[in-house]
Amino acid sequence: MEGMKRTLIRAAGIVVLAAVTGAACVLEAVAAWPMR
């Protein structure tokens, strides 16, 4: 049971990291759009 909780926490951290990275990527693309 303890290992399961640790795995869930790790998975949640990976999801949050991916979401933040994706959002930063999208924001950067939107910010760079008018400069083309």
Secondary structure, DSSP 4 states (H G I P E B T S, - for coil): -HHHHHHHHHHHHHHHHHHHHHHHHHHHHHHHGGG-
